[in-house]
Amino acid sequence: MKNNITTNLRHLLLAALAAGLTYAQTPGGPVCKIVFDAGKQLTATPHHVYEVETSSRGKRSSEQISTQGSIYVTVGGKWRKSPMNVQQLQKQEDENIRNARNASCRYLRDESVGGQPAEVYSTHSETTGAISDTVVWLAKGSRRVLREEEDMNAGGDKMHWSIRVDYTNVAAPPSK
């Protein structure tokens, strides 16, 4: 049960990072707006996420597909449709952003991800019970999220995620 709660918390916090702040006063300033707008674009665009989580419970790989308004996740190696759809996720993201404290972002450098030119940013955010530090790679030009490395401390439970995002040939997983 704790693993499911941690996974759900992780997805909500990732969603908060990806929410896209379009408010007049963006927490963390204009650099955070770049990063959060990229996250909003991620949420609205069909994509396939490959994720590796490392925590005190060990190392675990998972995947997430978002397409046609639905979200699918791997649970125990099997695909399941998430009870949360894209619109609900976006609403939750907006709420998480409103509740975020101490958001800060900064541009780090340019480099490439899989041969694609990218801008690299770091972010820091805090919510009730969690502190998150992330490095995110955004494609130059489109500013799509390509990769993330995130460290989170949620009530003393330290976790790390390595995330890669693919936008090509995205389709719902086969139903069984």
RODREN-265592 format. One record per residue: residue number from 1; residue in one letter; y, z, x of N, C-alpha, C in turn. Coordinates in pm, 1 decimal. Example, Ala and Ser with C-alpha at 12.3 -4.5 7.8 and 13.67 -1.06 7.14 Angstrom:
<lumtors>
LUMTOR, 1, a, -569.0, 780.0, 1319.0, -450.0, 780.0, 1230.0, -330.0, 780.0, 1320.0
LUMTOR, 2, s, -225.0, 708.0, 1285.0, -106.0, 714.0, 1367.0, 3.0, 787.0, 1290.0
</lumtors>
This chain:
<lumtors>
LUMTOR, 1, m, -119.4, 0.0, 82.0, 0.0, 0.0, 0.0, 125.2, 0.0, 86.0
LUMTOR, 2, k, 125.2, 82.2, 195.2, 241.6, 88.9, 281.1, 270.0, -46.5, 343.5
LUMTOR, 3, n, 164.2, -120.3, 381.5, 182.6, -251.1, 440.9, 252.0, -345.7, 342.9
LUMTOR, 4, n, 212.9, -343.3, 214.3, 278.2, -426.7, 114.1, 423.2, -386.8, 94.7
LUMTOR, 5, i, 450.4, -256.5, 93.2, 587.5, -208.4, 79.5, 668.8, -251.8, 199.6
LUMTOR, 6, t, 613.5, -237.3, 320.6, 684.4, -278.7, 441.6, 708.7, -429.0, 439.8
LUMTOR, 7, t, 608.5, -506.0, 398.3, 624.3, -650.7, 390.4, 732.6, -686.6, 290.0
LUMTOR, 8, n, 731.7, -622.6, 173.0, 834.6, -649.5, 73.3, 972.2, -610.3, 125.7
LUMTOR, 9, l, 982.6, -495.0, 191.7, 1108.6, -452.1, 250.9, 1155.1, -553.9, 352.9
LUMTOR, 10, r, 1062.8, -599.8, 435.5, 1095.1, -698.8, 537.6, 1149.9, -826.4, 474.0
LUMTOR, 11, h, 1082.9, -873.5, 367.8, 1127.9, -996.1, 303.0, 1264.7, -976.1, 238.4
LUMTOR, 12, l, 1289.0, -858.9, 181.6, 1419.8, -834.1, 121.9, 1528.0, -824.8, 228.3
LUMTOR, 13, l, 1495.6, -761.3, 342.0, 1595.0, -751.9, 447.9, 1619.1, -887.3, 513.8
LUMTOR, 14, l, 1512.6, -965.8, 530.3, 1530.4, -1101.8, 580.2, 1615.9, -1179.9, 481.8
LUMTOR, 15, a, 1590.6, -1159.4, 354.3, 1669.7, -1226.2, 252.4, 1816.0, -1183.7, 260.8
LUMTOR, 16, a, 1838.6, -1055.2, 288.8, 1976.2, -1008.1, 302.0, 2044.7, -1079.1, 417.7
LUMTOR, 17, l, 1972.2, -1096.7, 527.8, 2029.6, -1169.8, 640.6, 2057.5, -1312.7, 600.6
LUMTOR, 18, a, 1968.0, -1369.1, 522.2, 1976.5, -1510.2, 487.0, 2063.4, -1535.8, 364.8
LUMTOR, 19, a, 2124.8, -1435.0, 310.4, 2188.0, -1449.0, 180.1, 2308.0, -1541.3, 177.3
LUMTOR, 20, g, 2381.7, -1548.4, 282.2, 2497.8, -1636.3, 279.4, 2616.4, -1567.4, 214.2
LUMTOR, 21, l, 2704.4, -1516.8, 294.3, 2820.0, -1448.4, 240.5, 2930.7, -1548.9, 213.5
LUMTOR, 22, t, 2966.8, -1564.4, 89.8, 3072.4, -1657.4, 54.4, 3189.3, -1583.5, -8.9
LUMTOR, 23, y, 3193.7, -1455.0, 8.4, 3301.5, -1376.1, -47.8, 3428.1, -1395.7, 35.2
LUMTOR, 24, a, 3542.0, -1363.3, -23.2, 3669.5, -1380.9, 45.8, 3671.8, -1303.1, 177.0
LUMTOR, 25, q, 3615.8, -1184.4, 179.1, 3611.0, -1105.0, 300.9, 3465.3, -1090.8, 342.1
LUMTOR, 26, t, 3423.0, -1170.1, 437.1, 3285.4, -1166.9, 483.2, 3264.1, -1046.2, 572.8
LUMTOR, 27, p, 3168.9, -956.4, 539.3, 3138.0, -847.7, 631.3, 3099.2, -904.8, 767.2
LUMTOR, 28, g, 3158.2, -850.0, 872.1, 3129.3, -897.9, 1006.4, 3217.4, -1013.1, 1050.4
LUMTOR, 29, g, 3300.5, -1066.9, 961.8, 3395.6, -1169.5, 997.8, 3342.2, -1311.6, 994.0
LUMTOR, 30, p, 3419.9, -1404.9, 1050.1, 3387.9, -1547.2, 1038.5, 3258.3, -1588.9, 1108.6
LUMTOR, 31, v, 3219.8, -1521.6, 1216.6, 3094.5, -1557.4, 1282.9, 2976.9, -1519.8, 1193.4
LUMTOR, 32, c, 2984.3, -1404.1, 1127.9, 2878.0, -1367.0, 1034.1, 2871.5, -1466.1, 918.6
LUMTOR, 33, k, 2985.2, -1517.0, 875.4, 2983.8, -1614.2, 766.1, 2902.0, -1736.4, 805.5
LUMTOR, 34, i, 2913.9, -1782.2, 929.3, 2834.6, -1896.0, 976.9, 2686.0, -1865.2, 963.4
LUMTOR, 35, v, 2646.0, -1749.7, 1013.2, 2504.4, -1712.5, 1012.1, 2455.8, -1690.3, 869.7
LUMTOR, 36, f, 2530.9, -1617.8, 789.1, 2488.0, -1588.7, 653.5, 2488.5, -1714.7, 566.4
LUMTOR, 37, d, 2582.2, -1805.4, 588.5, 2580.6, -1932.4, 515.5, 2456.1, -2012.8, 551.0
LUMTOR, 38, a, 2413.4, -2005.4, 677.2, 2288.7, -2072.8, 717.2, 2170.9, -2012.3, 642.6
LUMTOR, 39, g, 2172.6, -1882.6, 624.6, 2067.1, -1816.7, 548.6, 2067.5, -1858.7, 402.6
LUMTOR, 40, k, 2186.4, -1874.9, 346.1, 2195.7, -1920.7, 207.3, 2138.3, -2061.6, 195.8
LUMTOR, 41, q, 2168.2, -2144.4, 293.0, 2112.9, -2279.2, 295.1, 1960.0, -2273.6, 305.5
LUMTOR, 42, l, 1907.5, -2182.5, 386.6, 1762.6, -2165.8, 399.4, 1700.6, -2132.2, 264.5
LUMTOR, 43, t, 1758.2, -2036.5, 194.9, 1705.0, -1994.2, 66.2, 1704.8, -2109.5, -33.8
LUMTOR, 44, a, 1806.1, -2195.0, -28.7, 1820.0, -2303.2, -126.5, 1742.7, -2429.9, -88.6
LUMTOR, 45, t, 1688.5, -2436.8, 32.4, 1623.3, -2557.2, 82.5, 1472.8, -2534.5, 94.0
LUMTOR, 46, p, 1391.1, -2629.5, 48.3, 1246.6, -2614.9, 68.9, 1215.7, -2595.3, 217.8
LUMTOR, 47, h, 1131.0, -2497.5, 246.3, 1099.4, -2468.0, 386.3, 964.8, -2396.4, 396.0
LUMTOR, 48, h, 913.0, -2394.7, 517.4, 786.8, -2327.4, 548.5, 814.7, -2234.7, 666.0
LUMTOR, 49, v, 793.1, -2106.2, 647.6, 817.5, -2005.7, 751.4, 684.6, -1961.8, 810.4
LUMTOR, 50, y, 679.8, -1958.2, 943.1, 565.2, -1904.7, 1017.0, 614.8, -1777.6, 1083.7
LUMTOR, 51, e, 547.4, -1664.9, 1057.2, 598.5, -1535.5, 1100.4, 489.5, -1455.2, 1170.1
LUMTOR, 52, v, 529.3, -1388.9, 1277.6, 441.5, -1293.2, 1344.1, 513.6, -1158.8, 1344.2
LUMTOR, 53, e, 448.6, -1057.2, 1286.8, 503.9, -921.8, 1280.3, 427.7, -833.6, 1377.5
LUMTOR, 54, t, 502.1, -758.1, 1457.8, 442.7, -661.3, 1548.6, 500.3, -524.5, 1513.4
LUMTOR, 55, s, 410.2, -428.5, 1491.6, 453.7, -292.9, 1457.6, 348.8, -194.8, 1508.2
LUMTOR, 56, s, 365.0, -68.7, 1472.1, 267.1, 33.1, 1512.2, 129.4, 4.8, 1452.4
LUMTOR, 57, r, 124.5, -75.5, 1347.9, -3.1, -111.2, 1285.1, -69.5, -229.8, 1355.5
LUMTOR, 58, g, -3.2, -286.2, 1454.8, -59.3, -399.8, 1527.4, 18.8, -526.8, 1503.2
LUMTOR, 59, k, -47.9, -639.8, 1523.9, 14.6, -770.9, 1513.2, -45.4, -844.1, 1393.7
LUMTOR, 60, r, 41.0, -908.7, 1315.2, -4.0, -977.0, 1194.5, 74.8, -1105.7, 1176.9
LUMTOR, 61, s, 3.2, -1214.5, 1146.6, 67.0, -1342.7, 1119.9, 69.6, -1366.9, 970.2
LUMTOR, 62, s, 175.5, -1432.5, 923.8, 184.1, -1469.0, 782.8, 267.4, -1595.4, 769.6
LUMTOR, 63, e, 266.1, -1650.6, 651.3, 344.4, -1769.8, 621.5, 410.2, -1753.2, 486.2
LUMTOR, 64, q, 518.8, -1827.3, 467.5, 588.8, -1829.6, 339.5, 635.2, -1972.5, 315.5
LUMTOR, 65, i, 615.1, -2022.1, 195.0, 664.3, -2154.1, 156.3, 756.4, -2135.3, 37.6
LUMTOR, 66, s, 873.6, -2196.2, 45.7, 968.5, -2193.9, -65.2, 993.5, -2338.7, -105.2
LUMTOR, 67, t, 958.8, -2370.8, -228.4, 976.5, -2507.5, -276.0, 986.9, -2510.2, -427.7
LUMTOR, 68, q, 1068.8, -2599.3, -478.6, 1083.8, -2620.9, -623.0, 1106.9, -2490.5, -699.3
LUMTOR, 69, g, 1185.6, -2399.3, -642.2, 1220.4, -2275.2, -709.3, 1117.9, -2164.3, -698.1
LUMTOR, 70, s, 1000.9, -2193.2, -640.8, 896.4, -2092.4, -627.3, 877.3, -2053.9, -481.3
LUMTOR, 71, i, 824.8, -1933.8, -461.9, 796.9, -1882.5, -328.6, 648.8, -1847.9, -322.7
LUMTOR, 72, y, 583.3, -1889.1, -215.6, 441.9, -1860.3, -194.5, 428.9, -1786.5, -61.9
LUMTOR, 73, v, 342.1, -1686.1, -56.3, 321.3, -1608.3, 65.6, 171.9, -1593.5, 91.7
LUMTOR, 74, t, 138.3, -1577.1, 218.8, -1.0, -1549.1, 250.6, -20.8, -1397.9, 244.2
LUMTOR, 75, v, -125.8, -1357.7, 175.1, -163.3, -1217.1, 163.6, -311.3, -1210.7, 196.6
LUMTOR, 76, g, -344.6, -1140.7, 305.1, -484.1, -1133.1, 346.2, -543.6, -1269.8, 376.2
LUMTOR, 77, g, -460.5, -1360.5, 428.4, -506.8, -1493.7, 463.5, -514.9, -1590.9, 346.9
LUMTOR, 78, k, -478.4, -1546.6, 227.3, -483.9, -1633.1, 109.2, -343.0, -1651.8, 53.7
LUMTOR, 79, w, -317.0, -1771.4, 2.0, -187.5, -1800.2, -58.4, -177.6, -1737.8, -196.5
LUMTOR, 80, r, -60.4, -1677.9, -222.8, -30.1, -1620.4, -352.8, 112.4, -1661.5, -391.0
LUMTOR, 81, k, 132.8, -1686.3, -518.2, 267.7, -1713.1, -566.8, 339.6, -1580.3, -578.1
LUMTOR, 82, s, 457.5, -1572.4, -521.1, 535.9, -1449.8, -525.8, 584.8, -1424.7, -667.7
LUMTOR, 83, p, 587.5, -1297.7, -710.0, 643.9, -1268.0, -842.2, 795.2, -1292.6, -844.9
LUMTOR, 84, m, 856.2, -1304.5, -727.1, 1000.3, -1329.1, -718.4, 1022.8, -1478.7, -695.5
LUMTOR, 85, n, 1106.5, -1541.0, -780.0, 1139.0, -1681.7, -757.5, 1266.7, -1692.0, -674.4
LUMTOR, 86, v, 1305.3, -1813.1, -639.6, 1420.1, -1834.3, -551.0, 1548.3, -1776.5, -612.0
LUMTOR, 87, q, 1569.3, -1795.3, -740.7, 1690.6, -1743.3, -804.8, 1694.5, -1590.9, -800.2
LUMTOR, 88, q, 1581.1, -1526.5, -824.1, 1575.8, -1380.1, -816.8, 1600.0, -1333.4, -674.3
LUMTOR, 89, l, 1545.1, -1407.0, -578.2, 1565.6, -1372.8, -437.9, 1713.3, -1383.4, -401.9
LUMTOR, 90, q, 1779.3, -1488.9, -448.5, 1921.9, -1503.5, -420.0, 2003.0, -1389.7, -481.8
LUMTOR, 91, k, 1966.1, -1347.6, -602.5, 2035.0, -1234.6, -665.7, 2013.8, -1106.8, -584.5
LUMTOR, 92, q, 1889.5, -1083.2, -538.1, 1859.6, -965.6, -456.2, 1936.4, -971.4, -324.7
LUMTOR, 93, e, 1947.2, -1090.5, -266.5, 2021.1, -1108.3, -142.1, 2167.4, -1068.6, -160.4
LUMTOR, 94, d, 2228.5, -1114.5, -270.0, 2368.0, -1080.2, -297.2, 2386.8, -929.2, -306.5
LUMTOR, 95, e, 2292.5, -862.4, -373.4, 2299.8, -716.1, -386.0, 2285.4, -649.6, -249.0
LUMTOR, 96, n, 2190.8, -698.7, -168.2, 2171.3, -641.5, -34.4, 2296.5, -657.7, 50.8
LUMTOR, 97, i, 2362.9, -770.1, 38.7, 2485.5, -792.3, 115.5, 2594.8, -696.5, 70.1
LUMTOR, 98, r, 2607.0, -678.4, -60.1, 2708.8, -584.0, -109.5, 2683.7, -443.5, -56.5
LUMTOR, 99, n, 2555.7, -408.5, -33.7, 2520.3, -274.7, 13.3, 2513.9, -263.1, 165.4
LUMTOR, 100, a, 2529.1, -374.5, 236.8, 2519.6, -372.5, 383.4, 2638.1, -298.9, 444.2
LUMTOR, 101, r, 2609.5, -231.9, 554.9, 2714.8, -161.3, 629.1, 2708.5, -207.2, 774.3
LUMTOR, 102, n, 2820.4, -200.5, 840.1, 2827.9, -226.2, 984.3, 2770.4, -361.1, 1024.9
LUMTOR, 103, a, 2799.1, -465.6, 948.3, 2752.8, -600.0, 984.4, 2839.3, -653.4, 1098.0
LUMTOR, 104, s, 2774.1, -710.4, 1199.4, 2846.8, -775.1, 1308.0, 2763.9, -892.1, 1359.2
LUMTOR, 105, c, 2831.8, -994.6, 1405.2, 2765.5, -1115.4, 1454.4, 2845.5, -1169.8, 1571.7
LUMTOR, 106, r, 2774.9, -1237.9, 1662.3, 2846.6, -1304.5, 1771.0, 2767.1, -1424.4, 1819.6
LUMTOR, 107, y, 2842.7, -1524.2, 1861.7, 2783.1, -1642.7, 1920.1, 2735.2, -1606.2, 2060.3
LUMTOR, 108, l, 2613.7, -1648.4, 2098.0, 2559.5, -1618.1, 2230.8, 2563.5, -1737.7, 2325.6
LUMTOR, 109, r, 2506.1, -1852.5, 2280.1, 2493.2, -1967.0, 2370.9, 2440.2, -2086.7, 2292.2
LUMTOR, 110, d, 2433.4, -2200.7, 2359.9, 2365.1, -2319.0, 2307.5, 2234.4, -2334.5, 2383.2
LUMTOR, 111, e, 2129.0, -2374.7, 2314.2, 2002.2, -2411.3, 2375.4, 1924.7, -2494.9, 2274.8
LUMTOR, 112, s, 1802.6, -2531.1, 2305.7, 1727.2, -2613.3, 2210.9, 1603.6, -2539.4, 2161.5
LUMTOR, 113, v, 1560.0, -2578.3, 2041.5, 1437.5, -2526.3, 1980.2, 1352.0, -2648.4, 1947.8
LUMTOR, 114, g, 1239.9, -2659.6, 2014.7, 1153.4, -2775.6, 1992.7, 1224.8, -2907.0, 2018.1
LUMTOR, 115, g, 1313.1, -2908.6, 2117.2, 1387.6, -3029.0, 2150.8, 1511.2, -3052.8, 2064.8
LUMTOR, 116, q, 1535.9, -2966.9, 1966.9, 1651.6, -2982.1, 1879.5, 1765.8, -2892.6, 1928.5
LUMTOR, 117, p, 1884.9, -2949.8, 1951.5, 1998.6, -2867.6, 1994.8, 2030.3, -2758.9, 1892.9
LUMTOR, 118, a, 2058.0, -2639.1, 1945.1, 2082.2, -2525.2, 1856.3, 2192.7, -2435.7, 1910.5
LUMTOR, 119, e, 2259.6, -2366.4, 1818.2, 2354.6, -2259.9, 1849.7, 2279.7, -2129.2, 1830.9
LUMTOR, 120, v, 2297.3, -2035.0, 1922.0, 2226.1, -1907.7, 1915.3, 2326.9, -1796.6, 1884.8
LUMTOR, 121, y, 2294.0, -1715.9, 1784.2, 2379.6, -1605.5, 1741.1, 2299.6, -1475.9, 1739.6
LUMTOR, 122, s, 2369.3, -1363.9, 1757.7, 2306.9, -1233.6, 1736.9, 2373.7, -1168.9, 1616.9
LUMTOR, 123, t, 2294.6, -1091.2, 1543.0, 2348.0, -1018.9, 1428.1, 2300.3, -874.2, 1432.6
LUMTOR, 124, h, 2379.8, -789.5, 1374.9, 2344.2, -649.0, 1358.1, 2384.1, -612.5, 1216.0
LUMTOR, 125, s, 2294.1, -545.9, 1144.4, 2329.2, -498.9, 1010.4, 2254.4, -369.6, 981.0
LUMTOR, 126, e, 2311.7, -293.9, 891.3, 2252.1, -168.0, 848.8, 2251.5, -164.0, 696.8
LUMTOR, 127, t, 2142.9, -114.0, 642.3, 2133.8, -85.2, 499.8, 2083.5, 58.1, 489.8
LUMTOR, 128, t, 2077.2, 109.7, 370.8, 2025.3, 245.0, 353.7, 1882.4, 249.8, 407.3
LUMTOR, 129, g, 1861.3, 324.8, 514.4, 1727.4, 343.3, 568.3, 1680.2, 239.3, 667.8
LUMTOR, 130, a, 1761.0, 138.4, 702.4, 1714.3, 36.5, 797.0, 1828.3, -16.3, 882.8
LUMTOR, 131, i, 1796.4, -38.9, 1009.6, 1889.1, -100.4, 1104.7, 1819.5, -224.0, 1159.1
LUMTOR, 132, s, 1890.7, -336.1, 1159.1, 1830.6, -462.9, 1199.6, 1917.6, -532.2, 1304.2
LUMTOR, 133, d, 1853.4, -578.6, 1411.4, 1918.4, -660.3, 1513.6, 1839.7, -790.1, 1525.7
LUMTOR, 134, t, 1909.8, -902.2, 1512.3, 1843.7, -1031.8, 1505.9, 1912.6, -1131.1, 1598.4
LUMTOR, 135, v, 1832.3, -1218.6, 1657.9, 1883.6, -1336.7, 1726.5, 1836.7, -1454.2, 1643.0
LUMTOR, 136, v, 1929.9, -1543.0, 1605.7, 1897.2, -1656.0, 1518.9, 1945.1, -1786.1, 1583.3
LUMTOR, 137, w, 1858.9, -1888.0, 1576.5, 1888.3, -2020.6, 1630.0, 1919.0, -2111.7, 1512.2
LUMTOR, 138, l, 2039.4, -2172.5, 1511.8, 2080.8, -2264.0, 1405.6, 2092.4, -2404.4, 1463.1
LUMTOR, 139, a, 2037.4, -2502.5, 1390.6, 2045.4, -2641.5, 1434.4, 2192.0, -2683.7, 1443.1
LUMTOR, 140, k, 2228.1, -2747.3, 1552.6, 2365.7, -2798.4, 1564.7, 2388.0, -2903.1, 1457.6
LUMTOR, 141, g, 2505.3, -2903.3, 1402.1, 2538.3, -2999.2, 1297.3, 2502.9, -2947.0, 1159.5
LUMTOR, 142, s, 2374.8, -2938.3, 1127.7, 2332.3, -2894.0, 993.6, 2337.6, -2742.5, 978.9
LUMTOR, 143, r, 2332.0, -2671.7, 1090.8, 2327.8, -2524.7, 1092.2, 2213.8, -2468.2, 1007.6
LUMTOR, 144, r, 2102.3, -2536.4, 1006.2, 1981.5, -2483.0, 943.0, 1916.5, -2381.6, 1035.7
LUMTOR, 145, v, 1860.2, -2276.9, 977.0, 1787.9, -2177.0, 1055.9, 1661.9, -2243.0, 1110.9
LUMTOR, 146, l, 1644.3, -2236.0, 1244.5, 1526.1, -2290.6, 1309.5, 1429.9, -2181.6, 1354.0
LUMTOR, 147, r, 1486.9, -2069.1, 1397.1, 1406.1, -1962.6, 1455.6, 1482.7, -1831.4, 1444.9
LUMTOR, 148, e, 1407.4, -1720.9, 1438.4, 1467.0, -1586.5, 1441.3, 1375.8, -1492.7, 1518.0
LUMTOR, 149, e, 1436.0, -1399.7, 1586.8, 1367.4, -1286.6, 1649.7, 1439.6, -1163.3, 1597.0
LUMTOR, 150, e, 1367.3, -1077.6, 1525.8, 1431.3, -962.3, 1463.4, 1361.4, -833.3, 1501.4
LUMTOR, 151, d, 1441.3, -732.0, 1531.0, 1393.0, -595.4, 1552.0, 1454.0, -508.9, 1443.2
LUMTOR, 152, m, 1368.0, -430.5, 1377.0, 1416.1, -343.4, 1270.3, 1357.4, -204.5, 1286.7
LUMTOR, 153, n, 1441.7, -106.2, 1259.7, 1398.8, 32.5, 1254.0, 1423.1, 78.5, 1111.3
LUMTOR, 154, a, 1314.2, 100.6, 1038.2, 1323.1, 144.8, 899.0, 1265.7, 285.7, 890.4
LUMTOR, 155, g, 1352.1, 383.1, 897.7, 1308.2, 521.8, 887.7, 1213.2, 562.8, 998.5
LUMTOR, 156, g, 1235.5, 513.9, 1120.9, 1150.7, 548.1, 1234.2, 1034.8, 451.9, 1254.8
LUMTOR, 157, d, 1007.4, 366.7, 1158.2, 902.6, 265.3, 1171.3, 966.1, 142.4, 1235.7
LUMTOR, 158, k, 930.9, 116.3, 1362.1, 990.2, 5.1, 1435.3, 902.4, -118.4, 1421.8
LUMTOR, 159, m, 968.8, -231.8, 1390.7, 898.1, -357.3, 1369.9, 971.5, -471.1, 1440.8
LUMTOR, 160, h, 895.3, -573.1, 1477.4, 953.2, -693.5, 1536.9, 893.8, -815.0, 1466.5
LUMTOR, 161, w, 978.6, -913.4, 1436.8, 932.9, -1037.9, 1376.2, 978.8, -1155.1, 1460.4
LUMTOR, 162, s, 887.2, -1248.7, 1480.6, 918.0, -1379.3, 1537.9, 896.7, -1479.5, 1426.1
LUMTOR, 163, i, 999.6, -1556.9, 1397.2, 997.2, -1646.2, 1281.9, 1034.9, -1787.0, 1326.1
LUMTOR, 164, r, 957.1, -1883.7, 1278.1, 986.6, -2025.0, 1300.2, 992.0, -2091.9, 1164.2
LUMTOR, 165, v, 1091.7, -2178.7, 1143.4, 1110.7, -2243.8, 1014.1, 1091.5, -2394.3, 1030.2
LUMTOR, 166, d, 1013.9, -2452.5, 937.8, 989.3, -2596.3, 935.8, 1037.6, -2651.0, 801.6
LUMTOR, 167, y, 1111.4, -2761.5, 805.4, 1166.0, -2821.5, 683.9, 1097.6, -2954.0, 648.3
LUMTOR, 168, t, 1000.8, -2997.7, 726.6, 939.4, -3127.4, 703.5, 813.8, -3116.0, 616.5
LUMTOR, 169, n, 796.7, -3210.5, 527.7, 676.1, -3219.8, 443.3, 641.1, -3087.7, 375.3
LUMTOR, 170, v, 737.5, -3020.2, 320.0, 714.9, -2890.6, 254.4, 660.7, -2913.3, 114.3
LUMTOR, 171, a, 550.1, -2851.3, 85.3, 488.2, -2859.6, -47.7, 419.7, -2726.6, -77.7
LUMTOR, 172, a, 406.9, -2697.6, -207.1, 335.9, -2576.5, -247.6, 193.8, -2581.7, -191.6
LUMTOR, 173, p, 138.9, -2467.5, -152.4, 1.1, -2467.3, -101.0, -96.3, -2506.8, -211.8
LUMTOR, 174, p, -212.5, -2558.4, -173.3, -310.3, -2596.2, -275.9, -353.4, -2474.7, -357.0
LUMTOR, 175, s, -362.2, -2492.0, -487.6, -407.3, -2381.3, -573.1, -559.0, -2380.7, -577.2
LUMTOR, 176, k, -616.4, -2260.8, -587.9, -761.2, -2246.8, -588.5, -808.2, -2186.6, -717.7
</lumtors>
